[in-house]
Amino acid sequence: MTTDEPTPEDGETAPVAKTRKRRVMKRVLIGIGVAAVLLIKFARAQDVTENVEPDEWPMGRPPTPEELEFAEIVKAAAEGAYRLMSYSTYAFSVDARFRSNSGRGSWNAYLTFDPETGHFEYSQPYSSANAAVSFGEKIGRRIREARGIVDD
């Protein structure tokens, strides 16, 4: 597009001006779409998002000191955890969301821990997925370290 093209003020007809306006709008919309895709990809690339603590505690009670310690252990274990997108803790349980292998979807796993031994049970939709097991083992190992239990 050159700068010496006629504009409606220069005497060109309205249909020509509308065509130019449509081309410009199309380019603007494509640019906005590209920016949106890049922002979404950037957001997905972020390692872990931590849920904000609610204003009111579930079940109407504040967490015990042991539960707060558990939440800190989970927070430390979450750093760099394989495919972990987000998590939340309540008592000695973790609800975690993991990125799928394709990177296009996600799935949830629920882990419950024994606060004394670090042993855990979990449920997840994919029996072959190991991200939740790996995350659970990391948390269990940190619980045992905090209790002074030596792994073999």
Secondary structure, 3 states (H helix, E strand, C coil): CCCCCCCHHHCCCHHHHHHHHHHHHHHHHHHHHHHHHHHHHHHHHCCCEECCCCCCCHHHCCCCHHHHHHHHHHHHHHCCCCCEEEEEEECCEEEEEEECCCCCCEEEEEEEECCCCCCEEEECCCCCCCHHHHHHHHHHHHHHHHHCCCCC
